[in-house]
Protein backbone atom coordinates (compact mmCIF):
# COMPACT_ATOMS: atom_id res chain seq x y z
CA UNK A 1 0.00 0.00 0.00
CA UNK A 2 1.09 3.57 -0.61
CA UNK A 3 1.33 4.93 2.94
CA UNK A 4 1.85 8.49 1.73
CA UNK A 5 -1.57 8.67 0.05
CA UNK A 6 -4.55 9.88 2.07
CA UNK A 7 -7.86 11.10 0.75
CA UNK A 8 -8.22 14.68 1.98
CA UNK A 9 -9.92 17.79 0.68
CA UNK A 10 -12.61 17.69 -2.00
CA UNK A 11 -12.84 14.79 -4.46
CA UNK A 12 -15.18 15.33 -7.39
CA UNK A 13 -17.27 12.29 -8.26
CA UNK A 14 -16.54 12.74 -11.94
CA UNK A 15 -19.20 12.35 -14.60
CA UNK A 16 -18.83 10.03 -17.58
CA UNK A 17 -19.28 12.20 -20.69
CA UNK A 18 -21.30 10.67 -23.51
CA UNK A 19 -22.16 11.52 -27.09
CA UNK A 20 -25.67 11.94 -28.47
CA UNK A 21 -26.09 8.15 -28.71
CA UNK A 22 -24.98 7.56 -25.13
CA UNK A 23 -21.53 6.23 -25.97
CA UNK A 24 -18.54 7.26 -23.87
CA UNK A 25 -16.98 10.44 -25.27
CA UNK A 26 -13.32 10.46 -24.16
CA UNK A 27 -12.59 13.71 -26.00
CA UNK A 28 -14.46 15.66 -23.31
CA UNK A 29 -12.37 14.29 -20.44
CA UNK A 30 -9.36 16.67 -20.68
CA UNK A 31 -11.70 19.67 -20.55
CA UNK A 32 -13.44 18.26 -17.47
CA UNK A 33 -10.11 17.62 -15.75
CA UNK A 34 -8.86 21.12 -16.60
CA UNK A 35 -12.05 22.59 -15.17
CA UNK A 36 -11.81 20.60 -11.93
CA UNK A 37 -8.13 21.34 -11.46
CA UNK A 38 -8.88 25.07 -11.77
CA UNK A 39 -11.70 24.98 -9.20
CA UNK A 40 -9.76 23.72 -6.20
CA UNK A 41 -10.66 20.04 -6.33
CA UNK A 42 -8.11 17.76 -4.63
CA UNK A 43 -8.79 14.59 -6.62
CA UNK A 44 -11.15 12.50 -8.73
CA UNK A 45 -13.50 9.67 -7.76
CA UNK A 46 -14.16 7.63 -10.91
CA UNK A 47 -16.95 5.30 -12.10
CA UNK A 48 -19.01 5.79 -8.96
CA UNK A 49 -22.68 6.79 -8.77
CA UNK A 50 -22.21 10.17 -10.48
CA UNK A 51 -20.05 8.50 -13.12
CA UNK A 52 -22.86 6.03 -13.87
CA UNK A 53 -20.39 3.23 -13.12
CA UNK A 54 -23.07 0.58 -12.48
CA UNK A 55 -24.60 1.34 -15.89
CA UNK A 56 -21.33 0.90 -17.81
CA UNK A 57 -19.91 -2.31 -19.20
CA UNK A 58 -16.63 -3.47 -17.70
CA UNK A 59 -14.81 -2.42 -20.86
CA UNK A 60 -16.39 1.03 -20.73
CA UNK A 61 -15.34 1.39 -17.10
CA UNK A 62 -11.76 0.64 -18.12
CA UNK A 63 -11.94 3.20 -20.92
CA UNK A 64 -13.26 5.88 -18.54
CA UNK A 65 -10.50 5.18 -16.03
CA UNK A 66 -7.79 5.25 -18.69
CA UNK A 67 -9.05 8.55 -20.10
CA UNK A 68 -9.34 10.30 -16.74
CA UNK A 69 -6.11 9.05 -15.22
CA UNK A 70 -4.27 9.87 -18.43
CA UNK A 71 -5.62 13.43 -18.49
CA UNK A 72 -5.16 14.00 -14.74
CA UNK A 73 -1.71 12.46 -14.26
CA UNK A 74 0.56 14.76 -12.29
CA UNK A 75 -2.29 17.10 -11.30
CA UNK A 76 -5.12 15.20 -9.59
CA UNK A 77 -5.00 11.74 -7.99
CA UNK A 78 -7.72 9.33 -9.07
CA UNK A 79 -9.62 6.87 -6.87
CA UNK A 80 -11.37 4.20 -8.92
CA UNK A 81 -14.67 2.65 -7.83
CA UNK A 82 -14.60 -1.03 -8.79
CA UNK A 83 -17.69 -2.43 -7.05
CA UNK A 84 -19.44 -5.19 -8.98
CA UNK A 85 -21.90 -8.03 -8.48
CA UNK A 86 -19.07 -10.37 -9.51
CA UNK A 87 -16.13 -10.28 -7.10
CA UNK A 88 -13.88 -11.67 -9.83
CA UNK A 89 -14.90 -8.90 -12.19
CA UNK A 90 -14.26 -6.35 -9.43
CA UNK A 91 -10.82 -7.86 -8.84
CA UNK A 92 -10.04 -7.55 -12.55
CA UNK A 93 -11.05 -3.89 -12.45
CA UNK A 94 -8.76 -3.42 -9.44
CA UNK A 95 -5.82 -4.88 -11.38
CA UNK A 96 -6.61 -2.54 -14.26
CA UNK A 97 -6.85 0.51 -12.00
CA UNK A 98 -3.44 -0.28 -10.54
CA UNK A 99 -1.93 -0.65 -14.01
CA UNK A 100 -3.28 2.78 -15.00
CA UNK A 101 -1.77 4.62 -12.06
CA UNK A 102 -4.76 4.97 -9.74
CA UNK A 103 -3.96 6.39 -6.31
CA UNK A 104 -6.47 4.10 -4.60
CA UNK A 105 -9.46 1.86 -5.23
CA UNK A 106 -12.92 1.85 -3.70
CA UNK A 107 -15.88 -0.50 -3.89
CA UNK A 108 -19.51 -0.92 -3.06
CA UNK A 109 -20.54 -4.42 -1.91
CA UNK A 110 -22.21 -6.85 -4.32
CA UNK A 111 -25.77 -5.61 -4.82
CA UNK A 112 -27.76 -8.68 -5.94
CA UNK A 113 -26.62 -11.30 -3.44
CA UNK A 114 -25.72 -9.00 -0.58
CA UNK A 115 -23.36 -9.66 2.34
CA UNK A 116 -25.60 -10.10 5.37
CA UNK A 117 -23.02 -9.70 8.11
CA UNK A 118 -19.78 -7.88 8.84
CA UNK A 119 -17.70 -11.08 8.39
CA UNK A 120 -19.35 -11.70 5.00
CA UNK A 121 -18.62 -8.12 3.94
CA UNK A 122 -14.99 -8.40 5.04
CA UNK A 123 -14.55 -11.71 3.19
CA UNK A 124 -15.99 -10.20 0.00
CA UNK A 125 -13.92 -7.04 0.14
CA UNK A 126 -10.75 -8.98 0.99
CA UNK A 127 -10.98 -10.76 -2.34
CA UNK A 128 -11.28 -7.44 -4.19
CA UNK A 129 -8.58 -5.56 -2.32
CA UNK A 130 -6.07 -8.41 -2.61
CA UNK A 131 -6.07 -8.00 -6.38
CA UNK A 132 -4.30 -4.63 -6.01
CA UNK A 133 -2.05 -5.13 -2.98
CA UNK A 134 -0.16 -1.86 -3.50
CA UNK A 135 -3.23 0.39 -3.55
CA UNK A 136 -5.16 1.76 -0.54
CA UNK A 137 -8.71 0.45 -0.43
CA UNK A 138 -11.78 2.45 0.64
CA UNK A 139 -15.11 0.77 1.29
CA UNK A 140 -18.01 2.68 -0.29
CA UNK A 141 -20.79 2.80 2.31
CA UNK A 142 -24.01 4.00 0.66
CA UNK A 143 -26.79 1.92 2.24
CA UNK A 144 -29.68 3.87 0.68
CA UNK A 145 -28.53 2.55 -2.70
CA UNK A 146 -26.93 -0.81 -1.88
CA UNK A 147 -29.31 -1.98 0.84
CA UNK A 148 -26.27 -3.08 2.85
CA UNK A 149 -26.42 -1.22 6.16
CA UNK A 150 -24.00 -3.00 8.47
CA UNK A 151 -22.22 -1.63 11.54
CA UNK A 152 -19.33 0.42 10.14
CA UNK A 153 -17.57 0.72 13.51
CA UNK A 154 -17.56 -3.07 13.85
CA UNK A 155 -16.46 -3.36 10.23
CA UNK A 156 -13.38 -1.19 10.76
CA UNK A 157 -12.48 -2.88 14.02
CA UNK A 158 -12.83 -6.40 12.63
CA UNK A 159 -11.23 -5.64 9.26
CA UNK A 160 -7.88 -4.65 10.77
CA UNK A 161 -5.38 -7.18 9.53
CA UNK A 162 -7.99 -9.03 7.47
CA UNK A 163 -7.91 -6.41 4.70
CA UNK A 164 -4.29 -5.22 4.88
CA UNK A 165 -4.82 -2.37 2.43
CA UNK A 166 -8.00 -1.03 4.05
CA UNK A 167 -7.49 2.74 4.28
CA UNK A 168 -10.97 3.83 5.34
CA UNK A 169 -14.54 4.43 4.22
CA UNK A 170 -16.28 6.67 1.72
CA UNK A 171 -19.21 7.29 4.04
CA UNK A 172 -22.30 8.32 2.04
CA UNK A 173 -24.92 8.16 4.77
CA UNK A 174 -26.53 10.71 7.08
CA UNK A 175 -25.68 8.83 10.32
CA UNK A 176 -23.17 11.34 11.64
CA UNK A 177 -23.13 9.62 15.05
CA UNK A 178 -21.72 6.49 13.41
CA UNK A 179 -19.42 8.55 11.21
CA UNK A 180 -17.96 10.30 14.26
CA UNK A 181 -17.25 6.97 15.93
CA UNK A 182 -15.47 5.78 12.80
CA UNK A 183 -13.43 9.01 12.69
CA UNK A 184 -12.33 8.33 16.26
CA UNK A 185 -10.73 5.01 15.30
CA UNK A 186 -7.00 5.40 14.66
CA UNK A 187 -5.43 4.47 11.38
CA UNK A 188 -8.33 5.11 9.00
CA UNK A 189 -9.36 7.89 6.63
CA UNK A 190 -13.06 8.76 6.72
CA UNK A 191 -14.27 10.78 3.75
CA UNK A 192 -17.83 12.04 3.71
CA UNK A 193 -20.19 11.64 0.77
CA UNK A 194 -23.24 13.81 1.46
CA UNK A 195 -22.49 17.22 -0.06
CA UNK A 196 -25.36 18.98 1.70
CA UNK A 197 -23.94 17.87 5.08
CA UNK A 198 -20.32 18.91 4.54
CA UNK A 199 -20.19 21.31 7.49
CA UNK A 200 -21.71 18.86 10.01
CA UNK A 201 -19.21 16.24 8.83
CA UNK A 202 -16.33 18.69 9.30
CA UNK A 203 -17.56 19.40 12.81
CA UNK A 204 -17.06 15.76 13.82
CA UNK A 205 -13.65 15.40 12.19
CA UNK A 206 -14.00 14.74 8.46
CA UNK A 207 -10.79 15.55 6.58
CA UNK A 208 -12.09 14.81 3.10
CA UNK A 209 -15.30 14.68 1.10
CA UNK A 210 -16.44 13.09 -2.15
CA UNK A 211 -19.43 14.38 -4.07
CA UNK A 212 -21.06 14.96 -7.42
CA UNK A 213 -21.82 18.65 -6.85
CA UNK A 214 -18.15 19.41 -6.25
CA UNK A 215 -17.89 19.23 -10.04
CA UNK A 216 -19.35 22.76 -10.06
CA UNK A 217 -19.74 23.92 -6.43
CA UNK A 218 -16.16 23.19 -5.28
CA UNK A 219 -15.27 26.90 -4.81
CA UNK A 220 -18.21 27.33 -2.44
CA UNK A 221 -17.44 24.06 -0.62
CA UNK A 222 -13.83 25.18 -0.14
CA UNK A 223 -15.10 28.42 1.39
CA UNK A 224 -17.10 26.33 3.89
CA UNK A 225 -13.97 24.34 4.75
CA UNK A 226 -11.86 27.49 5.12
CA UNK A 227 -14.41 29.15 7.40
CA UNK A 228 -14.66 26.04 9.56
CA UNK A 229 -10.88 25.74 9.83
CA UNK A 230 -10.72 29.41 10.87
CA UNK A 231 -13.32 28.80 13.56
CA UNK A 232 -15.81 31.16 11.91
CA UNK A 233 -18.82 28.92 12.35
CA UNK A 234 -21.31 31.72 11.67
CA UNK A 235 -19.78 32.25 8.22
CA UNK A 236 -19.52 28.51 7.61
CA UNK A 237 -23.18 27.95 8.49
CA UNK A 238 -24.28 30.75 6.18
CA UNK A 239 -22.26 29.32 3.31
CA UNK A 240 -23.63 25.83 3.91
CA UNK A 241 -27.17 27.20 3.74
CA UNK A 242 -26.37 28.81 0.38
CA UNK A 243 -24.85 25.52 -0.77
CA UNK A 244 -27.90 23.57 0.32
CA UNK A 245 -30.25 25.89 -1.55
CA UNK A 246 -28.40 25.00 -4.74
CA UNK A 247 -28.48 21.28 -3.93
CA UNK A 248 -32.18 21.52 -3.06
CA UNK A 249 -32.87 23.11 -6.44
CA UNK A 250 -31.27 20.10 -8.13
CA UNK A 251 -33.21 17.67 -5.96
CA UNK A 252 -36.52 19.37 -6.64
CA UNK A 253 -35.79 19.50 -10.38
CA UNK A 254 -35.19 15.76 -10.61
CA UNK A 255 -32.19 14.81 -8.51
CA UNK A 256 -29.79 12.30 -10.02
CA UNK A 257 -30.90 12.88 -13.61
CA UNK A 258 -30.03 16.58 -13.33
CA UNK A 259 -26.48 16.22 -12.00
CA UNK A 260 -24.60 15.68 -15.24
CA UNK A 261 -26.60 18.19 -17.37
CA UNK A 262 -25.74 20.97 -14.89
CA UNK A 263 -22.17 20.80 -16.23
CA UNK A 264 -23.52 22.85 -19.15
CA UNK A 265 -23.63 25.81 -16.77
CA UNK A 266 -19.85 25.75 -16.50
CA UNK A 267 -19.45 25.39 -20.24
CA UNK A 268 -18.98 21.62 -20.51
CA UNK A 269 -21.47 19.40 -22.34
CA UNK A 270 -21.27 15.93 -20.79
CA UNK A 271 -24.06 14.57 -22.96
CA UNK A 272 -27.20 12.63 -22.07
CA UNK A 273 -27.68 10.30 -19.14
CA UNK A 274 -27.67 6.56 -19.68
CA UNK A 275 -30.91 4.68 -19.26
CA UNK A 276 -32.68 3.94 -16.98
CA UNK A 277 -31.69 7.46 -15.85
CA UNK A 278 -33.79 9.80 -17.94
CA UNK A 279 -32.33 12.88 -19.59
CA UNK A 280 -34.25 16.05 -18.63
CA UNK A 281 -36.05 18.14 -21.21
CA UNK A 282 -34.88 21.54 -22.36
CA UNK A 283 -37.77 23.13 -20.48
CA UNK A 284 -36.76 21.41 -17.24
CA UNK A 285 -33.18 22.50 -17.65
CA UNK A 286 -34.13 26.09 -18.39
CA UNK A 287 -36.31 26.19 -15.27
CA UNK A 288 -33.43 24.92 -13.14
CA UNK A 289 -31.12 27.46 -14.72
CA UNK A 290 -33.45 30.32 -13.74
CA UNK A 291 -33.56 29.05 -10.17
CA UNK A 292 -29.78 28.84 -10.11
CA UNK A 293 -29.45 32.38 -11.38
CA UNK A 294 -31.68 33.65 -8.55
CA UNK A 295 -29.44 31.82 -6.06
CA UNK A 296 -26.20 33.35 -7.38
CA UNK A 297 -24.88 30.25 -9.15
CA UNK A 298 -22.31 32.09 -11.26
CA UNK A 299 -20.97 34.16 -8.40
CA UNK A 300 -20.77 31.20 -6.02
CA UNK A 301 -19.09 28.86 -8.52
CA UNK A 302 -16.72 31.43 -10.03
CA UNK A 303 -18.04 30.51 -13.46
CA UNK A 304 -16.77 32.62 -16.36
CA UNK A 305 -19.59 31.46 -18.60
CA UNK A 306 -22.70 33.42 -19.39
CA UNK A 307 -26.17 32.16 -18.44
CA UNK A 308 -28.44 30.06 -20.65
CA UNK A 309 -26.06 27.23 -21.41
CA UNK A 310 -28.56 24.68 -20.12
CA UNK A 311 -31.18 25.81 -22.59
CA UNK A 312 -28.88 24.67 -25.38
CA UNK A 313 -29.02 21.03 -24.28
CA UNK A 314 -30.83 18.85 -26.77
CA UNK A 315 -33.17 16.06 -25.67
CA UNK A 316 -31.62 12.61 -25.26
CA UNK A 317 -31.33 10.45 -28.34
CA UNK A 318 -32.92 7.02 -27.98
CA UNK A 319 -30.41 4.35 -27.09
JOPEWO-V479097 format. One record per residue. N is the residue number from 1. RES is the residue in one small letter. PSI is psi in whole degrees, 0 to 359 (NA if undefined). OMEGA is omega in whole degrees, 0 to 359 (none if undefined). D_CENTER is the distance of its C-alpha to the mean C-alpha in Angstrom with 1 decimal. Layout:
n: <N & N>
res: <RES & RES>
psi: <PSI & PSI>
omega: <OMEGA & OMEGA>
d_center: <D_CENTER & D_CENTER>
//
This chain:
n: <1 & 2 & 3 & 4 & 5 & 6 & 7 & 8 & 9 & 10 & 11 & 12 & 13 & 14 & 15 & 16 & 17 & 18 & 19 & 20 & 21 & 22 & 23 & 24 & 25 & 26 & 27 & 28 & 29 & 30 & 31 & 32 & 33 & 34 & 35 & 36 & 37 & 38 & 39 & 40 & 41 & 42 & 43 & 44 & 45 & 46 & 47 & 48 & 49 & 50 & 51 & 52 & 53 & 54 & 55 & 56 & 57 & 58 & 59 & 60 & 61 & 62 & 63 & 64 & 65 & 66 & 67 & 68 & 69 & 70 & 71 & 72 & 73 & 74 & 75 & 76 & 77 & 78 & 79 & 80 & 81 & 82 & 83 & 84 & 85 & 86 & 87 & 88 & 89 & 90 & 91 & 92 & 93 & 94 & 95 & 96 & 97 & 98 & 99 & 100 & 101 & 102 & 103 & 104 & 105 & 106 & 107 & 108 & 109 & 110 & 111 & 112 & 113 & 114 & 115 & 116 & 117 & 118 & 119 & 120 & 121 & 122 & 123 & 124 & 125 & 126 & 127 & 128 & 129 & 130 & 131 & 132 & 133 & 134 & 135 & 136 & 137 & 138 & 139 & 140 & 141 & 142 & 143 & 144 & 145 & 146 & 147 & 148 & 149 & 150 & 151 & 152 & 153 & 154 & 155 & 156 & 157 & 158 & 159 & 160 & 161 & 162 & 163 & 164 & 165 & 166 & 167 & 168 & 169 & 170 & 171 & 172 & 173 & 174 & 175 & 176 & 177 & 178 & 179 & 180 & 181 & 182 & 183 & 184 & 185 & 186 & 187 & 188 & 189 & 190 & 191 & 192 & 193 & 194 & 195 & 196 & 197 & 198 & 199 & 200 & 201 & 202 & 203 & 204 & 205 & 206 & 207 & 208 & 209 & 210 & 211 & 212 & 213 & 214 & 215 & 216 & 217 & 218 & 219 & 220 & 221 & 222 & 223 & 224 & 225 & 226 & 227 & 228 & 229 & 230 & 231 & 232 & 233 & 234 & 235 & 236 & 237 & 238 & 239 & 240 & 241 & 242 & 243 & 244 & 245 & 246 & 247 & 248 & 249 & 250 & 251 & 252 & 253 & 254 & 255 & 256 & 257 & 258 & 259 & 260 & 261 & 262 & 263 & 264 & 265 & 266 & 267 & 268 & 269 & 270 & 271 & 272 & 273 & 274 & 275 & 276 & 277 & 278 & 279 & 280 & 281 & 282 & 283 & 284 & 285 & 286 & 287 & 288 & 289 & 290 & 291 & 292 & 293 & 294 & 295 & 296 & 297 & 298 & 299 & 300 & 301 & 302 & 303 & 304 & 305 & 306 & 307 & 308 & 309 & 310 & 311 & 312 & 313 & 314 & 315 & 316 & 317 & 318 & 319>
res: <x & x & x & x & x & x & x & x & x & x & x & x & x & x & x & x & x & x & x & x & x & x & x & x & x & x & x & x & x & x & x & x & x & x & x & x & x & x & x & x & x & x & x & x & x & x & x & x & x & x & x & x & x & x & x & x & x & x & x & x & x & x & x & x & x & x & x & x & x & x & x & x & x & x & x & x & x & x & x & x & x & x & x & x & x & x & x & x & x & x & x & x & x & x & x & x & x & x & x & x & x & x & x & x & x & x & x & x & x & x & x & x & x & x & x & x & x & x & x & x & x & x & x & x & x & x & x & x & x & x & x & x & x & x & x & x & x & x & x & x & x & x & x & x & x & x & x & x & x & x & x & x & x & x & x & x & x & x & x & x & x & x & x & x & x & x & x & x & x & x & x & x & x & x & x & x & x & x & x & x & x & x & x & x & x & x & x & x & x & x & x & x & x & x & x & x & x & x & x & x & x & x & x & x & x & x & x & x & x & x & x & x & x & x & x & x & x & x & x & x & x & x & x & x & x & x & x & x & x & x & x & x & x & x & x & x & x & x & x & x & x & x & x & x & x & x & x & x & x & x & x & x & x & x & x & x & x & x & x & x & x & x & x & x & x & x & x & x & x & x & x & x & x & x & x & x & x & x & x & x & x & x & x & x & x & x & x & x & x & x & x & x & x & x & x & x & x & x & x & x & x & x & x & x & x & x & x & x & x & x & x & x & x & x & x & x & x & x & x>
psi: <151 & 98 & 340 & 343 & 130 & 136 & 119 & 154 & 201 & 126 & 123 & 127 & 95 & 143 & 155 & 108 & 144 & 159 & 186 & 336 & 4 & 7 & 149 & 133 & 85 & 337 & 338 & 345 & 313 & 322 & 319 & 314 & 317 & 315 & 312 & 320 & 329 & 352 & 11 & 21 & 142 & 337 & 180 & 140 & 115 & 146 & 37 & 208 & 311 & 328 & 7 & 31 & 315 & 345 & 358 & 151 & 164 & 321 & 320 & 320 & 319 & 317 & 318 & 315 & 315 & 317 & 314 & 313 & 327 & 318 & 330 & 351 & 129 & 352 & 309 & 127 & 149 & 130 & 126 & 125 & 121 & 9 & 145 & 153 & 331 & 119 & 327 & 321 & 320 & 319 & 321 & 321 & 326 & 316 & 317 & 316 & 317 & 319 & 338 & 356 & 24 & 148 & 333 & 168 & 160 & 155 & 138 & 165 & 166 & 142 & 342 & 295 & 106 & 145 & 130 & 1 & 164 & 315 & 322 & 321 & 315 & 316 & 319 & 314 & 330 & 319 & 322 & 309 & 327 & 339 & 340 & 73 & 348 & 6 & 136 & 146 & 131 & 123 & 138 & 102 & 104 & 71 & 331 & 334 & 315 & 335 & 5 & 105 & 70 & 168 & 109 & 332 & 313 & 323 & 310 & 319 & 318 & 337 & 347 & 126 & 332 & 332 & 88 & 330 & 5 & 118 & 335 & 205 & 136 & 104 & 98 & 67 & 156 & 2 & 80 & 336 & 317 & 318 & 316 & 324 & 324 & 320 & 324 & 343 & 132 & 146 & 5 & 148 & 128 & 115 & 139 & 144 & 19 & 101 & 322 & 357 & 29 & 309 & 313 & 322 & 319 & 324 & 338 & 13 & 8 & 136 & 348 & 163 & 146 & 131 & 156 & 323 & 352 & 348 & 332 & 336 & 13 & 318 & 320 & 318 & 321 & 330 & 323 & 314 & 315 & 318 & 319 & 317 & 330 & 355 & 12 & 78 & 332 & 313 & 316 & 318 & 319 & 319 & 322 & 323 & 316 & 321 & 314 & 333 & 321 & 315 & 318 & 323 & 319 & 316 & 317 & 334 & 348 & 348 & 234 & 319 & 344 & 343 & 309 & 317 & 333 & 339 & 338 & 331 & 340 & 17 & 16 & 119 & 109 & 4 & 186 & 162 & 161 & 135 & 144 & 5 & 124 & 157 & 125 & 155 & 165 & 319 & 318 & 318 & 322 & 322 & 318 & 321 & 317 & 320 & 317 & 316 & 320 & 339 & 3 & 34 & 311 & 321 & 314 & 334 & 1 & 31 & 137 & 359 & 149 & 159 & 171 & 25 & 323 & 327 & 347 & 354 & 130 & 154 & 155 & 139 & 149 & 145 & NA>
omega: <178 & 186 & 183 & 183 & 173 & 175 & 179 & 183 & 184 & 174 & 177 & 172 & 193 & 178 & 174 & 181 & 181 & 176 & 185 & 180 & 178 & 178 & 178 & 182 & 185 & 182 & 180 & 187 & 180 & 179 & 178 & 181 & 177 & 180 & 183 & 180 & 181 & 184 & 175 & 175 & 182 & 182 & 183 & 172 & 193 & 177 & 172 & 182 & 181 & 179 & 179 & 182 & 180 & 180 & 181 & 171 & 179 & 179 & 177 & 179 & 177 & 181 & 179 & 181 & 180 & 182 & 182 & 182 & 176 & 181 & 186 & 187 & 179 & 181 & 183 & 175 & 180 & 174 & 187 & 177 & 187 & 183 & 187 & 173 & 177 & 179 & 178 & 177 & 178 & 179 & 178 & 177 & 177 & 178 & 180 & 180 & 179 & 182 & 182 & 179 & 177 & 177 & 182 & 174 & 181 & 181 & 164 & 174 & 171 & 189 & 182 & 169 & 189 & 170 & 184 & 180 & 178 & 177 & 178 & 178 & 180 & 180 & 180 & 182 & 177 & 181 & 179 & 185 & 182 & 181 & 178 & 189 & 180 & 181 & 172 & 181 & 178 & 175 & 180 & 182 & 180 & 189 & 180 & 181 & 186 & 186 & 179 & 184 & 181 & 182 & 184 & 175 & 178 & 179 & 181 & 181 & 183 & 184 & 178 & 179 & 180 & 172 & 188 & 183 & 182 & 182 & 181 & 185 & 163 & 192 & 182 & 181 & 184 & 182 & 183 & 176 & 178 & 179 & 181 & 178 & 177 & 178 & 183 & 178 & 182 & 172 & 181 & 172 & 176 & 178 & 189 & 187 & 175 & 188 & 184 & 178 & 181 & 183 & 176 & 179 & 177 & 183 & 179 & 169 & 178 & 177 & 181 & 180 & 178 & 180 & 180 & 184 & 174 & 174 & 179 & 182 & 183 & 179 & 179 & 178 & 178 & 175 & 176 & 180 & 182 & 180 & 179 & 180 & 179 & 181 & 180 & 186 & 176 & 178 & 182 & 180 & 179 & 179 & 179 & 176 & 178 & 177 & 185 & 175 & 177 & 179 & 180 & 178 & 178 & 181 & 181 & 180 & 180 & 176 & 187 & 184 & 181 & 191 & 182 & 179 & 180 & 178 & 176 & 182 & 176 & 172 & 182 & 178 & 180 & 175 & 183 & 172 & 176 & 178 & 14 & 173 & 180 & 174 & 185 & 179 & 177 & 181 & 178 & 181 & 178 & 179 & 178 & 179 & 180 & 178 & 178 & 181 & 180 & 180 & 178 & 184 & 186 & 177 & 187 & 182 & 181 & 181 & 177 & 186 & 180 & 177 & 176 & 171 & 184 & 181 & 180 & 183 & 179 & 177 & 181 & 171 & 179 & 185 & none>
d_center: <22.0 & 21.3 & 22.2 & 21.5 & 17.7 & 15.8 & 12.3 & 13.2 & 12.6 & 9.5 & 6.7 & 5.4 & 2.7 & 6.4 & 8.8 & 11.6 & 14.8 & 17.8 & 21.5 & 23.7 & 24.2 & 20.6 & 20.8 & 18.2 & 19.3 & 18.8 & 20.9 & 18.3 & 15.8 & 18.0 & 18.1 & 14.3 & 14.2 & 17.3 & 15.9 & 12.9 & 15.3 & 17.8 & 15.7 & 15.2 & 11.7 & 12.1 & 10.0 & 7.6 & 5.1 & 7.1 & 8.4 & 6.1 & 6.8 & 6.1 & 7.8 & 10.4 & 10.8 & 13.2 & 15.3 & 15.9 & 18.8 & 18.6 & 20.3 & 17.8 & 14.9 & 17.1 & 17.9 & 14.4 & 13.8 & 17.3 & 16.9 & 13.8 & 15.2 & 18.6 & 17.8 & 15.9 & 18.4 & 20.0 & 17.7 & 14.1 & 13.2 & 10.9 & 9.5 & 10.0 & 9.2 & 12.8 & 13.5 & 16.5 & 19.6 & 21.7 & 21.4 & 23.4 & 21.1 & 18.1 & 20.4 & 21.2 & 17.7 & 17.5 & 20.8 & 19.6 & 16.5 & 19.0 & 21.5 & 19.2 & 18.5 & 15.1 & 14.9 & 13.6 & 12.6 & 10.8 & 11.9 & 12.4 & 16.2 & 18.4 & 18.3 & 21.9 & 24.0 & 22.1 & 22.9 & 25.1 & 25.5 & 24.1 & 26.4 & 25.3 & 21.6 & 22.6 & 24.8 & 22.1 & 19.5 & 22.4 & 23.2 & 19.7 & 19.5 & 23.1 & 22.5 & 20.8 & 22.9 & 22.2 & 18.4 & 16.8 & 15.2 & 12.5 & 12.9 & 10.1 & 12.0 & 11.4 & 15.0 & 15.2 & 13.8 & 15.3 & 18.5 & 18.6 & 19.2 & 21.0 & 22.0 & 19.4 & 22.1 & 24.4 & 21.8 & 21.3 & 25.0 & 26.0 & 23.6 & 25.1 & 27.1 & 26.2 & 22.8 & 23.9 & 20.6 & 18.7 & 16.9 & 15.2 & 12.7 & 9.1 & 10.8 & 9.5 & 13.1 & 15.6 & 18.2 & 18.4 & 21.7 & 20.3 & 17.5 & 20.3 & 22.3 & 19.7 & 19.4 & 23.2 & 23.3 & 24.1 & 22.5 & 18.9 & 15.7 & 13.9 & 10.5 & 9.8 & 7.1 & 9.5 & 9.7 & 13.3 & 14.3 & 13.4 & 17.1 & 18.2 & 15.8 & 17.2 & 20.6 & 20.4 & 19.3 & 15.5 & 15.3 & 11.6 & 8.5 & 4.7 & 4.1 & 5.1 & 8.6 & 8.4 & 9.2 & 12.5 & 13.0 & 12.4 & 16.2 & 16.7 & 14.2 & 15.9 & 19.2 & 18.3 & 17.6 & 20.9 & 22.9 & 21.9 & 22.8 & 26.0 & 26.9 & 27.1 & 25.7 & 27.4 & 25.6 & 22.2 & 22.9 & 24.0 & 21.0 & 18.7 & 21.0 & 20.7 & 16.9 & 17.2 & 19.7 & 17.4 & 14.8 & 17.8 & 19.1 & 16.2 & 16.5 & 20.3 & 20.1 & 18.3 & 14.8 & 12.4 & 15.0 & 15.1 & 11.6 & 12.2 & 15.9 & 15.4 & 14.7 & 18.5 & 19.1 & 18.2 & 20.3 & 18.0 & 18.7 & 15.9 & 18.3 & 18.5 & 16.3 & 17.3 & 19.5 & 19.6 & 17.2 & 19.7 & 19.8 & 21.1 & 24.6 & 25.7 & 27.3 & 24.1 & 22.3 & 25.3 & 25.5 & 21.9 & 22.7 & 25.9 & 24.1 & 21.7 & 24.8 & 26.5 & 23.7 & 23.8 & 20.7 & 22.1 & 23.5 & 20.4 & 18.1 & 20.9 & 20.9 & 24.0 & 24.1 & 26.5 & 25.8 & 26.2 & 23.7 & 22.3 & 25.8 & 26.0 & 23.5 & 25.6 & 25.3 & 23.6 & 26.0 & 26.8 & 25.3>
//
